[in-house]
Amino acid sequence: MTVHQEPAGWVKSSFSNQHNCVEFRCVEGGVEVRNSKRPDEATIRYTDSEWKAFVAGVKAGEFDI
């Protein structure tokens, strides 16, 4: 997987298509997530520990279908 750096630090995965994607960026104390189709709307903010727990879950296969 590669990432594409968007303006203002937003990162989009190469697995996403151009119209349907979740983007993220690192902010002080955590990570912000937004819908790329609605970049001017509210974001969701996760603390460092919440984001690390999410990434660990992804790596452990907890979200596999």
C-alpha positions in Angstrom: 0.0 0.0 0.0 1.1 3.5 -0.7 -0.3 6.7 0.5 -1.0 10.0 -1.4 -0.4 13.1 0.6 -3.3 15.6 0.2 -3.1 19.3 1.0 -3.0 20.3 4.7 -1.5 16.9 5.6 -4.4 14.7 4.7 -3.4 11.2 3.6 -5.4 9.0 1.2 -4.6 5.3 0.7 -3.8 4.0 -2.8 -6.5 1.4 -2.3 -9.2 4.1 -2.4 -10.9 5.2 -5.6 -11.1 8.9 -6.4 -14.7 9.4 -5.2 -15.1 7.2 -2.1 -12.4 7.4 0.5 -11.6 8.1 4.1 -8.6 10.4 4.7 -6.6 10.9 7.8 -4.0 13.2 9.2 -1.8 13.4 12.3 -2.7 16.2 14.7 -1.3 17.1 18.1 -2.4 14.3 20.5 -4.0 12.0 17.9 -5.4 11.5 14.4 -8.2 13.2 12.5 -10.4 11.3 10.0 -12.7 12.7 7.4 -14.9 11.7 4.4 -13.0 12.8 1.3 -16.4 13.5 -0.5 -17.2 16.0 2.2 -13.9 17.6 3.2 -15.5 20.7 4.6 -17.7 18.9 7.1 -16.9 17.7 10.6 -14.0 15.3 11.2 -13.7 12.6 13.8 -10.7 12.9 16.2 -9.0 9.9 17.8 -6.4 10.0 20.6 -3.0 8.5 20.0 -4.0 5.4 22.1 -7.3 5.0 20.3 -5.6 5.1 16.9 -2.9 2.7 18.0 -5.5 0.2 19.2 -7.3 0.5 15.9 -4.1 -0.1 13.9 -3.3 -3.1 16.1 -6.7 -4.5 15.5 -6.3 -4.1 11.7 -2.9 -5.9 11.9 -4.4 -8.7 14.0 -7.2 -9.3 11.5 -10.0 -8.2 13.8 -11.8 -6.5 11.0 -11.5 -9.1 8.3 -14.7 -10.2 6.6 
